[in-house]
Amino acid sequence: MGSEDTRAQATAELSARITACRICAERFAATATRHSPRPVAWFAPGARLRIVGQAPGMRVHETGLPFNDASGDRLRDWMGVDRKSFYDKTQVAITPMAFCFPGYDAKGADLPPPRICAATWHDAVDAALAPALTLLVGGYAQRRYLGTKRRMTDTVASFADHGPGIIPLPHPSWRNTGWLKKNPWFEADLLPVLRTRVAEVLG
């Protein structure tokens, strides 16, 4: 077996281990949704672009497809890609800070991604992937991969400091619609750079 085959097999085994993970079963059972873990692992060793987001939402939990919701529609628009390109696992890896939907709190808001997920899996995922471009979507991903304690707005505004291999982004949730209106530089300055880099990387 060649080195590429060995790497592909090791990556597939890692994905299978993540998919089978139940480390947060008791934690999720205690949430308002009382759901069971359903890790969504979406990556292959040759992926040229990596998206590190926050955690799956309820729709992703139900369908098993990452960013299969309105947030995903907005992110794909930001990137300038269609669903077919976005879901080509050989090109795009999607590795959130938590692979499972963390549930809702008593007020119906998304719970934060459990830290134990990234602590358990992300070092191994980092070693398995070698993307040309990584998109850090939201503050949780930015704090881990940039080591920053800055506000998300400040990190995203300084996007040029992290290129060409990393681009920090706000979360594409509808909850950030107000943020987008208050920060028109994001659409005017950052999105053209993002779309150009994505096109370059995905060819």
N, C-alpha and C positions, 0 to 999 in steps of 0.2 A: 504494500500500500504506500503510495507517494505521500509527500508532506502535505499537499493540498487536500488529499483525501482524508488524511489523519486529522487535519485541522477541522475539516467539515464534519467529521464524525464526532469530534470532541465538542464542537459548537452545538450540534444537534443534541448531544447528550446533556449539555448544560441547559438548553432550552427545555428539554423534557423534565429535568430536575426542578426547574423553576415552575413549570406547569403543574407539577405534582406537589408543590409546596403547600403545606397547611399550617405553617407556624403561627399564623394569626387567627386561627379558627375561633378560639375563645374570645379574642378581642372583637371580632366581627359579630359574634353571637350576642355580644353585650351592647351593640349599637341599636339605634332606633329601627334600622332595617333588618337586623337579625339574620343577615345573609351568611352564606358559606363562602370560603375563598374560591376565587376563580382567576388565577394568575393568567395574564395575557402576555406571553413572551413572543416577540415579533422581531427576529433578527437572523441573519445568515453571515458567514465569515467574510464574504466579499463586498458587503454593503459599503457604498461610497459616502453615504450621508447617514448621520445618526441624529435622531431626535430624542432628547432627554427631557421629558415632561414631568408632570406632577404625579398623577395617578388616574386610572380609568374612572369614568363616571358610570352612572347606572346603566345607560344604554350600551356602553362598551361591555360592562359586566354581563348584560343579557345576551349580547350578540357574539362576544369573543373577538371582536374586531376593533383594534385601537383607533381612537379618534373617529369613530363611526357615529358622529353627532354634529351638532351645530358648531361646536368648537373646532372640530376637524374640518368642516367646510371653510371656516374662516382661515384656519392655518394653511390649508391647501391654496386658498386665494392669495394669502400673503406670499407663499412660496412660488406661485405661478405654475402649479402642477395639477394634473387631473388625477382622478381616483386610481386609474390603472397604474400610473407611474408611482403614485404615493404608496400603493400596496404591493409593489414589486419588492419582495423581501430580499432579493439578491442585490438591490440597489439602495433601499431605505430600511434602516434599523430603527425600531421604536422601543426605547428602553426607559420607561418612566421611573421616577424615584420610588414608587411602589407599584408592583405589577398587578395588584388587586384593587378593586373598588373598596375604599376604606369605610364607606357607609356615610350616613347622615347623623348629625347630632339631633337633639330633641327639637330644635328650631328648624330643621330641614336643611341646614347648611352642610356642605361637604366637610367631612373630617380631614385633617391633614394626613399626608402619607406616613404610615408608621416607619420610624427610623430603622427598625430592625430589618426591613426589607432591603434597603440599599446596603446596610451594613453586612447583610448575609450574601447578597448576590452581585453587587456592582463591581467589586474588584475583579471577579471572574469574567463578567461581561466586558469590562474594560480590556482585559487581556485577550479576549476572543475577537475583538473588533479593531479595525485600523481605518477609520473613516477619513476621508479628505476634508469633510466639513461636519461639524457638530453644532446643532441648534440647541441652545439651553433655554428651555421654555419655562419661564417663571422663576420665582425667587429660590425655591428649594433646590432646583438643579444648579442655579448660578452660585449659590453658597457652597455646594459640594465641589463643583468642578472649577470654580474660579477662586475659591477660598475667600470670597468677599463677604463683608458685613454691611455693605452699602445698601441703600434702598434699591428696589428693583428698577425704579425710574432712572436713577443715576447710572446703574450698571448698563441698562439698555442704551441710554444716551451716549455712553462712551463706547459704543459697539466697535468703532474703528480701532480701538486699542487692542482688540482681541482677534482681529482677522489676520490672515484669511481663513484660518482653520476653525474658528469659533465665532458664532453670532448669537448674542443673548437676545431673547425676545420676551415680551410680556405673555401671559397666558391668553390664548384666544377666546376665553370664556365671554359670554354675553355680559358677565359682571364687569368686564373691563371696557365696555362700550364708552362709558363716561371718561375713562382714562384716555382712550384714543381721541376723543373730542378735545380734551385738554392739552394733548401733546401732538399737534399736527405735524411736527417734525418727523414723527415715526413713519407716517405714510410718505411724506415728501422726501426724506433723506435715507431712511433705513431700508424701506421696502425695495427700492430699485437695486440697492446693493445685494440684498437677500436674493432677489429673483435672478440677478446676474450670476451670483455664486452658485445657486442651485442648478441653473442651466449648465454652467461650466462643469460642475461635478457629475451631474447625471448624463451629460452629453446629449 
